[in-house]
Amino acid sequence: MAVNRDPILKRCRYLGISPTVVGIDKKSNKNPNANSRRKVSEYGMQLKEKQKLKFIYGVLEKQFYHYYELAAKMEGQAGNNLIVLLESRLDNVVFRMGLASTRRESRQLVNHGHFLVNGKRVDIPSYRVKVGDVITLRDKSKSSTKFKDNLEITKSRVVPAWLDENRDECKATVTRMPSVEDLDYEVEAHLIVELYSK
């Protein structure tokens, strides 16, 4: 599997997003408006939006394009569908539940088989959850200090409205599919659709 080794704070600064979106609380002292001085072309803006989503969800180009193809075939706006597909990944759901401090960590925890979906062990980070799915932490993992520490670190994180979470039992139910309104960052998904549809 390919690994993205870009410095996180540097990427956040370039893409114009807060490090808290990817689960990091560090503050960067550098000038946040450094990149806004240059005039950016239309293609540059489209590319930046695509890079932003790829970076936030930790998805590489081939997989991201596959999500775009699926989103284009679904009913509704392709840009919104793309965000729904990315938000409904199991590693993102684990991050949203507060059981991992970053999405990178949540991907690793899912890979190691710590989570059950509807009572069955799932170790595929890109597994797409559906309405009614119940995501729980395995009983063996509940006693781990790692998850207790993560819950303490992420206790102030807001759980999105599409997840019905029970923090004490480390359990969440998908009540509806995520939407663009539930996001904690700004994205112009139509620019990504324009980029790919050229």
N, C-alpha and C positions, 0 to 999 in steps of 0.2 A: 504494500500500500504506500502511495506517495505521501510525504509529510511536508506540510507547509512550515517553513522555519523562519518566516518573516518576523521581525520584531513587532510585537503587538501594538505598542504605543505609537510607533512610527506609522504603522498602517492606519491606525485609528485617526491620527492627525491628518494623513494624506486624504483619507476618505471622508473626513469631516464628521465622524461619529464619536460619541462618548465611549470611553473604555468600559463603562458600566454595562453597555449593551452586550459585550462579550464576557462579562462577569468579572472585570478587573477594576479595583477601586483606586488604583494609582492615578495621581494627577500629573499631567505633563506641563512643565513650565514654559515650553517653547511657544512661540507666537502662534495662536490658533488660526490667524488670518493669513499666514504666510503663503498659502497656495491660492488665495482668492485674488492676488494681485495680477496674476496672468490671465489673459483672456482665453477661455476654454472653448474649443470648437464644439459643434453639435455632436460629432462623433466622440469627442473627448468626454462630454457629459454622459453620453449613453454608456461608454466603456466604464466610467467611474461608478455608475449605478450598478452595473453588472458585477464589478469587482467588489463593491460594498456588500452585496448579498452573498457572493461566494465566500468572502472573508468572514462575515458574521456567522454563517452556518457551517463553515469549514468544508465546503464542497469544491471539488476540482472541476475543471472545464467540461470534461466528457460527461460526468454525471449531471452537472448543471444544465448542459444542453439537452440531456435526456429529460430532465424535469420540464424544460421549456417545451419540448415536443409533446409531452403528456398534457401540459397546461393548455397548449394551443388546440388540442383535440377535445378538451372538456367544454361544457357549456359555460357561457359567461365570458368575462374579460380575461384574456390570457395572462395579463400581468398580475391580477388578483389571484387567479388560479395557481400561478407559480408560487406566490407567497404562501398560499394555503398548503401546497405540497411540501414546501420547506418547513413550515411550522409544525406539520403533523408527523415529522420524523420522530422516531422514538428517542434519539439522543437529545433532541430539542425539548421534548416533553419532560424528560428527566431533569434537564436544566431548569425549565420553567417551574417544576415542582420544588426546586431548591435542594435537591439531593446531590447536586454537583455545583461547584463554584463557577466553573466555566463550561462552555460547550465541548471544548477539547477533553476536559476531564470526564464529562458525561459520556462522550463517545467511548472512552477507554473503559468506564465502568459497565456500560452496556456490553461491550466486547467481552468482558470478563464474566458475563452471565449473572449479574447481580439482580436482574429484574424479571418479573413475570408479567405477561400480558394475558389476561383472562385465565390465570392459573398455569400458563405454559411458559417455560423459560425461553426467552428470546435474546439472542446475542448478536443481532444485526442492527447496528446504529441507524441504518436508513429504513428500517421497518416503518411502514406508514400505519398510524393508528386510525381507527374509525370511531364514529359516534357509538357510545355504549361500551367501548373498551375500558377495562379496569387495569391500570398499571400499578403494580405493587413491588415493594422491595422484598427479596427473598428472606425468609425467617432467619437463615444462617447469617445473613448480612446485617440484620437489624442490630445485633449486638456489637458490630464493628464500631470502633471509635471514629473511623473515617467519616461515616455517615452522620454520627452525632455531631462531630465538628462542623461538617458541611451545613447541617440544619441550623446550627448556631450562627454560622457566618452569614447564611442567606435568610435569616428570619425576617429581615426588613424588606426582602424582595416581594414585589406584588405578584401574586399568582393570577394569570389571565382569567377572564370571565368564562372561557370555554372549558376550563378544567374545574371540576368539583373535587377539592383536595381535603384529605384528612391527614394533617401533619403528624399526629400522634401515631397513627398506624402506618405512616409512609405509603400512602395509597392515594390514587387520584382516578377519577372517572371522566372520560371525555363526554361532555354534555352536548356539545355541538362542534361543528368544524370551525377552526379559527378564521378570522377575517382580518382585513387590513386595519380596521379600527382598533383591534386588540394589540397592535404592535407598539413597542416602546422606543421606536426609532423612526426617522423619516426616510421614505424611499419613494422614488418615482418609477414604478414598475413598467409604465408604458414606454419609457425610454429603452428598457431592456428588450421589449417586444419589437420596437422599431429597429434596434440594432440587429436582432436575429432575423427579422423579416426582410432585410435588404437583399 
